[in-house]
Amino acid sequence: MGKTHHDARPLTEEEAKQLYDHIRAVEALNDEIKDIQSDKNERITLCCEVLPINKDVFDFVIKRRKAGRGTCGNFDSMLELVEEAVLAVEEQRRDPGPPPRKEREVVEREEAAEAELDDDAPPFEPDEPDSIEPEAERREEPVDPF
């Protein structure tokens, strides 16, 4: 139904009755919508109380079923590819932890402390430090998954 524009004029008694009937019908439908929404919410609440499922997951399943298998299948395929690509980059950039030099420094400090306790021991002289690569050089460049 398209919009029809009418010139402003007073309604006849019959038109006023028709208008009133339409208004009451729409109000009744709005009341039914409220009742149906309430029933729907009660059903969802019951489901989530009885089954180990979150309301957001339940709503998501309903949306996916409405969209159809074809749409969801394409979305799922794209989502899987994107998640794999992001995971690959995250794994490449993951910090491997403190460099081995940190552990040597702790051992050297402990040895130095023990040497200070022993009066007869020669003074502690640490070995020359190994070349420590900057963190950026230790990381591998990310691989473009596409």
C-alpha positions in Angstrom: 0.0 0.0 0.0 1.4 3.3 -1.1 1.0 6.6 0.7 -2.1 8.5 -0.5 -2.2 12.2 0.4 -5.6 13.7 0.9 -6.6 17.3 1.2 -7.4 18.2 4.8 -11.2 18.1 5.4 -13.4 17.2 8.3 -14.3 13.4 8.5 -17.8 12.2 7.9 -19.5 10.3 10.7 -18.9 7.1 8.8 -15.2 7.9 8.2 -14.7 8.8 11.9 -16.2 5.4 12.9 -13.9 3.6 10.5 -10.9 5.5 11.8 -11.9 4.6 15.4 -12.2 0.9 14.4 -8.7 0.9 12.8 -7.2 2.6 15.8 -8.8 0.1 18.2 -7.6 -2.8 16.0 -4.0 -1.5 16.0 -4.1 -1.0 19.8 -5.4 -4.6 20.2 -2.6 -5.9 17.9 -0.1 -3.9 20.0 -1.5 -5.6 23.2 -1.1 -9.0 21.5 2.4 -8.2 20.5 3.2 -7.4 24.2 1.7 -10.7 25.3 3.6 -12.6 22.6 6.8 -10.9 23.6 6.2 -11.7 27.2 5.5 -15.4 26.3 8.7 -15.5 24.2 10.8 -14.0 27.0 9.4 -16.5 29.5 10.2 -19.4 27.1 13.8 -18.2 26.7 14.2 -17.8 30.4 12.9 -21.3 31.0 15.2 -22.7 28.4 18.2 -21.0 29.9 17.3 -22.1 33.5 16.7 -25.7 32.5 19.6 -26.2 30.0 23.2 -25.2 30.3 22.9 -22.4 27.7 23.4 -18.7 27.8 20.6 -16.3 26.6 23.0 -14.6 24.2 23.9 -17.9 22.6 20.2 -18.8 22.4 19.4 -15.5 20.6 22.4 -16.0 18.3 21.1 -19.5 17.3 17.7 -18.0 16.5 19.2 -15.3 14.3 21.3 -17.9 12.5 18.3 -20.1 11.8 16.4 -17.1 10.5 19.3 -16.2 8.2 19.5 -19.7 6.6 22.1 -22.3 6.1 23.7 -20.8 3.0 24.3 -17.4 4.6 25.6 -19.0 7.9 27.8 -21.4 6.0 29.5 -18.6 4.1 29.9 -16.6 7.3 31.3 -19.6 9.2 33.8 -20.3 6.4 35.0 -16.6 6.4 35.1 -16.5 10.2 37.2 -19.7 10.3 39.7 -18.3 7.8 40.0 -15.0 9.7 40.4 -16.7 13.0 43.2 -18.9 11.6 45.0 -15.9 10.1 44.8 -14.0 13.4 46.0 -17.0 15.4 48.9 -17.5 13.1 50.0 -13.9 13.5 49.6 -14.1 17.3 51.7 -17.2 17.5 54.5 -15.6 15.5 54.4 -12.5 17.7 54.1 -14.3 21.0 56.9 -13.3 23.3 59.1 -16.3 24.0 59.8 -15.2 27.5 62.9 -13.7 29.1 66.1 -14.3 27.2 68.5 -16.9 28.6 70.8 -14.0 29.7 68.3 -13.2 32.6 68.8 -16.7 34.1 72.6 -16.4 33.8 72.6 -13.1 35.7 70.6 -14.7 38.5 73.2 -17.5 38.8 76.1 -15.1 38.6 74.6 -13.0 41.4 74.2 -16.1 43.6 77.7 -17.2 42.9 79.0 -13.8 43.7 77.1 -13.8 47.0 78.6 -17.1 47.9 82.1 -16.0 46.9 81.8 -12.9 49.1 81.0 -15.2 52.0 84.2 -17.2 51.4 87.2 -15.0 52.4 89.7 -17.2 50.6 87.8 -17.1 47.3 89.1 -14.8 44.5 87.0 -11.8 43.7 84.1 -12.5 41.3 84.6 -11.6 37.7 81.7 -12.2 35.3 82.4 -13.6 31.9 82.1 -11.4 28.9 78.4 -11.0 28.1 77.1 -12.9 25.1 75.7 -10.8 22.3 72.1 -10.1 23.1 70.0 -9.7 20.0 67.4 -6.9 20.2 63.9 -8.2 20.7 62.8 -7.0 17.3 65.5 -9.1 15.6 64.6 -12.3 17.6 61.0 -12.2 16.2 60.3 -13.7 12.9 58.4 -11.6 10.4 54.7 -12.5 10.2 53.6 -14.6 7.3 50.7 -13.2 5.2 48.1 -15.9 5.4 46.4 -14.7 2.2 
